Amino acid sequence: MIDYRILINSSLSEYIESIKHPNLKEAIAYALMPGGKRLRPSLTLTLLGDSGLDPAEGRYVAAAIEMIHTYSLIHDDLPALDNDDWRRGKPTLHKKFGEALAILAADALLTDAFAFFTKGPLKPEVKNALVSAASKSAGSNGMVQGQVLDIESTHLPLNINQVREIQLRKTRDLINLSVISGALIAELDPIVLQKLEEFSNNFGLAFQIKDDLEDQKERTSLEINTYPYLLGEEQARTLLKTYQEKSLLIISEIFGEKELYQLVARTL
Amino acid sequence: MIDYRILINSSLSEYIESIKHPNLKEAIAYALMPGGKRLRPSLTLTLLGDSGLDPAEGRYVAAAIEMIHTYSLIHDDLPALDNDDWRRGKPTLHKKFGEALAILAADALLTDAFAFFTKGPLKPEVKNALVSAASKSAGSNGMVQGQVLDIESTHLPLNINQVREIQLRKTRDLINLSVISGALIAELDPIVLQKLEEFSNNFGLAFQIKDDLEDQKERTSLEINTYPYLLGEEQARTLLKTYQEKSLLIISEIFGEKELYQLVARTL
């Protein structure tokens, strides 16, 4: 399996180096590095490779998607939202740098991401489509809507359709942006884009159920608005398997069992 | 004087109507409407009119700039930043809707703004230049840097150069985006763009000094990091006059004493 993390991290380092204010730079570097699996930008670059393009063409787009993902985690962790003290084994940004700088560093990440969609040698039409797709996936009817639904439902018992809706917005939309961005850069057929959206639905939900199942073991308090709680563990595992198989099937139909197939198989 | 507020507000209403989640929509509508002077988008549209274009061509760009301005005010008002309870005679967004929804509504405004830069019939190259300019003006080396400098300097005595630097980032950069956006849409000469940046420096600082002088009368506590405090009221008024005259001179040289000249004269 090709590992694109070096390419992703070098684009993110280039971004960090461009920030002039020392404390803001330090906070943003703390949030971006060393980072996690880099799943979302890896989806973009792996899709480019499987489409026969040089993945380096999408390096700034991949970095931009990771920047948007990181901004969303920072705001999500704030005391007024999830009030999390830890992320990836480190104190969260607001615990380390204070709430004001955490809010502003995330604002900068989101804002700066859009310049990265228009950076580099891509066609103007492709850049516009990327900006528009990113804005829609992350905006009021996308990821932010998911966060709003999530905070509104804390401690409220939801049904499985409501949980699904939150997961689609919170997780699926940015995963969908990752694959659609690759498809836009590779100028894939609109029919393929439609199939990729279906892939995102299946992959996004599978990814969330897997996360919920793994979290269940570690968690001391009970999370009620999850698939394992609402369906029972066995049925949740069955549903995970269905979404996994569907995800892999769609990718194998489009690209064959190449790098993207391997990445999806390894992730789910 | 032509008043573009109806055109700006109708574009913003179109945006508000596109938001699906009821509470998020209500919060964003509360933040955007009825709004203030709409100075920034009016600068953009007035410049288009003076350049011989139909200002309606820039309606989504103007709305996008107002959305970015509004997001910045919402985050600026948060308890972790300026902790303001009132804005334009109404409770601030977090006082009315809670901190979580205020943070997220502002995130949505910023994100959605970028889709608006790529909306409508402008050329793809122009749209890209607008997105890039907006990201740079509002991002880590622009407006966000100004906010970081501002929170870092609270209660610290600054010198006039440090105050100037904060005002350039906090106020000038978005005003500059407003005029540069108009110039990009009208495809004005790069030499004119350079002159407009000089205008923004003068206008932005004049706007801030005028605001400081007006605030001084109303304020009960003493703000030390302002031009009137650091220079004395008389010298601040002299400096305001210099910046006013320079602003008007540049605009009259580019466009003559038309609508933009009138708007600048009326604002300062």
Interface residues (C-beta under 8 A of the other chain):
Chain A: S18 I19 K20 H21 N23 L24 K25 I28 Y71 H75 L78 A80 L81 G98 E99 A100 L101 I103 L104 D107 A108 L110 T111 D112 A113 F114 A115 F117 T118 K119 P124 E125 K127 N128 V131 S132 A134 S135 K136 A138 G139 S140 N141 V144 Q145 Q147 V148 L149 I151 E152
Chain B: S18 I19 K20 H21 N23 L24 K25 I28 Y71 H75 L78 A80 L81 G98 E99 A100 L101 I103 L104 D107 A108 L110 T111 D112 A113 F114 A115 F117 T118 K119 P124 E125 K127 N128 V131 S132 A134 S135 K136 A138 G139 S140 N141 V144 Q145 Q147 V148 L149 I151 E152
